[in-house]
Amino acid sequence: QIQLVESGGGSVQAGGSLRLACDVSGSTYNSNCVAWFRQVPGKEREGVASAYTSSGKTAYSDSVKGRFTISQDNVKNTIYLQMSGLKPEDTAMYYCAARFGSVCSDYDVLLAHTYNYWGKGTQVTVSS
């Protein structure tokens, strides 16, 4: 049973930083790509950062580009999201996701419906 468990969320003032972590367990082979999404009540889940597991190639939404960095530790099977320059509009539940068994492409790495494994989320709150 593949499981993803996020940690590292919390409350921070605007301009501050947080690092989220996502531990992936239960698989004997690597995912094809991983990603971080966020969601606020009443809105669709938004992809903010993704990475190809093998090449490490990354992609970011325009809303976080230059402020967030996704990284992977393939030995620990952990995905990280370093968030800097946080803004109140970054407040959301953050989810990590992994895609196993299907090819990832530059056109779909930030699309929620293409990921088949999800964590339960960790809350990030940024105050002004």
C-alpha positions as a Markdown table, in Angstrom:
| # | Residue | x | y | z |
|---|---|---|---|---|
| 1 | Gln | 0.0 | 0.0 | 0.0 |
| 2 | Ile | 1.6 | 3.2 | -1.2 |
| 3 | Gln | 1.3 | 6.0 | 1.4 |
| 4 | Leu | 2.2 | 9.7 | 1.3 |
| 5 | Val | 2.4 | 11.6 | 4.6 |
| 6 | Glu | 3.0 | 15.4 | 4.7 |
| 7 | Ser | 4.6 | 17.3 | 7.5 |
| 8 | Gly | 6.0 | 20.8 | 8.2 |
| 9 | Gly | 2.9 | 23.0 | 7.9 |
| 10 | Gly | 2.1 | 25.7 | 10.3 |
| 11 | Ser | 1.6 | 29.4 | 10.8 |
| 12 | Val | 4.0 | 32.1 | 9.7 |
| 13 | Gln | 4.1 | 35.8 | 9.1 |
| 14 | Ala | 4.2 | 37.2 | 5.6 |
| 15 | Gly | 7.8 | 37.2 | 4.2 |
| 16 | Gly | 8.6 | 34.1 | 6.3 |
| 17 | Ser | 9.6 | 30.6 | 5.2 |
| 18 | Leu | 8.5 | 27.0 | 5.7 |
| 19 | Arg | 9.7 | 23.7 | 4.5 |
| 20 | Leu | 7.1 | 21.0 | 3.8 |
| 21 | Ala | 8.1 | 17.3 | 3.7 |
| 22 | Cys | 6.3 | 14.3 | 2.2 |
| 23 | Asp | 7.4 | 10.8 | 3.1 |
| 24 | Val | 6.5 | 8.2 | 0.5 |
| 25 | Ser | 6.3 | 4.6 | 1.5 |
| 26 | Gly | 5.0 | 1.2 | 0.4 |
| 27 | Ser | 6.4 | 1.0 | -3.1 |
| 28 | Thr | 9.2 | -1.1 | -4.4 |
| 29 | Tyr | 9.8 | 1.2 | -7.4 |
| 30 | Asn | 10.0 | 4.9 | -7.9 |
| 31 | Ser | 7.1 | 7.1 | -9.0 |
| 32 | Asn | 7.4 | 8.8 | -12.4 |
| 33 | Cys | 6.7 | 12.3 | -11.1 |
| 34 | Val | 5.8 | 14.0 | -7.8 |
| 35 | Ala | 4.1 | 17.3 | -7.1 |
| 36 | Trp | 2.8 | 19.7 | -4.5 |
| 37 | Phe | -0.7 | 21.0 | -4.7 |
| 38 | Arg | -2.7 | 23.4 | -2.6 |
| 39 | Gln | -6.4 | 24.1 | -2.0 |
| 40 | Val | -8.5 | 26.6 | -0.2 |
| 41 | Pro | -12.2 | 26.0 | 0.5 |
| 42 | Gly | -14.4 | 26.5 | -2.5 |
| 43 | Lys | -11.6 | 26.5 | -5.0 |
| 44 | Glu | -10.0 | 23.9 | -7.2 |
| 45 | Arg | -6.8 | 22.2 | -6.2 |
| 46 | Glu | -3.9 | 24.1 | -7.7 |
| 47 | Gly | -0.6 | 22.5 | -8.8 |
| 48 | Val | 2.3 | 24.6 | -7.5 |
| 49 | Ala | 5.4 | 22.6 | -8.1 |
| 50 | Ser | 6.4 | 19.3 | -9.7 |
| 51 | Ala | 9.4 | 17.2 | -10.4 |
| 52 | Tyr | 10.3 | 14.2 | -12.6 |
| 53 | Thr | 11.6 | 11.5 | -10.2 |
| 54 | Ser | 14.4 | 10.3 | -12.5 |
| 55 | Ser | 15.7 | 13.5 | -14.1 |
| 56 | Gly | 14.7 | 16.0 | -11.4 |
| 57 | Lys | 13.3 | 18.4 | -13.9 |
| 58 | Thr | 11.0 | 20.8 | -12.2 |
| 59 | Ala | 8.0 | 23.0 | -13.0 |
| 60 | Tyr | 6.3 | 25.7 | -11.1 |
| 61 | Ser | 3.1 | 27.6 | -11.3 |
| 62 | Asp | 3.5 | 31.3 | -12.0 |
| 63 | Ser | 2.1 | 32.2 | -8.6 |
| 64 | Val | 5.1 | 30.6 | -6.8 |
| 65 | Lys | 7.9 | 30.7 | -9.3 |
| 66 | Gly | 11.0 | 32.2 | -7.7 |
| 67 | Arg | 9.7 | 31.7 | -4.2 |
| 68 | Phe | 9.1 | 27.9 | -3.9 |
| 69 | Thr | 11.5 | 25.1 | -4.6 |
| 70 | Ile | 10.7 | 21.4 | -4.9 |
| 71 | Ser | 13.3 | 18.8 | -4.2 |
| 72 | Gln | 13.6 | 15.1 | -3.7 |
| 73 | Asp | 15.7 | 12.8 | -1.5 |
| 74 | Asn | 15.4 | 9.5 | -3.4 |
| 75 | Val | 17.3 | 7.6 | -0.7 |
| 76 | Lys | 14.8 | 8.7 | 2.0 |
| 77 | Asn | 11.9 | 8.7 | -0.4 |
| 78 | Thr | 11.0 | 12.2 | 0.7 |
| 79 | Ile | 9.8 | 15.1 | -1.3 |
| 80 | Tyr | 10.3 | 18.6 | 0.0 |
| 81 | Leu | 8.8 | 22.0 | -0.8 |
| 82 | Gln | 10.9 | 24.9 | 0.4 |
| 83 | Met | 8.6 | 28.0 | 0.6 |
| 84 | Ser | 10.1 | 31.5 | 1.0 |
| 85 | Gly | 8.7 | 35.0 | 0.7 |
| 86 | Leu | 5.4 | 33.7 | 1.9 |
| 87 | Lys | 2.3 | 35.8 | 1.2 |
| 88 | Pro | -1.2 | 35.7 | 2.8 |
| 89 | Glu | -2.5 | 34.3 | -0.5 |
| 90 | Asp | -0.3 | 31.2 | 0.0 |
| 91 | Thr | -2.6 | 30.2 | 2.9 |
| 92 | Ala | -4.0 | 26.8 | 2.0 |
| 93 | Met | -4.0 | 23.1 | 2.6 |
| 94 | Tyr | -0.9 | 21.7 | 0.9 |
| 95 | Tyr | -0.9 | 18.2 | -0.5 |
| 96 | Cys | 1.8 | 16.1 | -2.0 |
| 97 | Ala | 1.0 | 13.7 | -4.8 |
| 98 | Ala | 2.8 | 11.0 | -6.8 |
| 99 | Arg | 2.2 | 9.3 | -10.1 |
| 100 | Phe | 3.0 | 5.7 | -10.5 |
| 101 | Gly | 2.6 | 3.6 | -13.6 |
| 102 | Ser | 1.9 | 6.2 | -16.2 |
| 103 | Val | 4.2 | 8.6 | -18.1 |
| 104 | Cys | 4.5 | 12.2 | -17.0 |
| 105 | Ser | 4.7 | 15.0 | -19.5 |
| 106 | Asp | 5.4 | 18.7 | -19.3 |
| 107 | Tyr | 1.8 | 19.3 | -20.2 |
| 108 | Asp | 0.3 | 17.5 | -17.3 |
| 109 | Val | 2.7 | 17.6 | -14.4 |
| 110 | Leu | 0.7 | 20.2 | -12.6 |
| 111 | Leu | -2.8 | 18.7 | -13.2 |
| 112 | Ala | -4.3 | 17.1 | -10.2 |
| 113 | His | -6.4 | 14.5 | -12.0 |
| 114 | Thr | -3.2 | 12.9 | -13.4 |
| 115 | Tyr | -1.9 | 11.9 | -10.0 |
| 116 | Asn | -3.0 | 8.6 | -8.5 |
| 117 | Tyr | -1.6 | 8.8 | -4.9 |
| 118 | Trp | -2.1 | 11.6 | -2.5 |
| 119 | Gly | -1.3 | 12.6 | 1.1 |
| 120 | Lys | -3.9 | 13.9 | 3.5 |
| 121 | Gly | -2.5 | 17.4 | 3.5 |
| 122 | Thr | -0.8 | 19.9 | 5.9 |
| 123 | Gln | -2.1 | 23.3 | 6.6 |
| 124 | Val | -0.1 | 26.5 | 5.9 |
| 125 | Thr | -1.4 | 29.8 | 7.2 |
| 126 | Val | 0.4 | 33.1 | 6.4 |
| 127 | Ser | -0.7 | 36.2 | 8.3 |
| 128 | Ser | -0.1 | 39.7 | 7.2 |
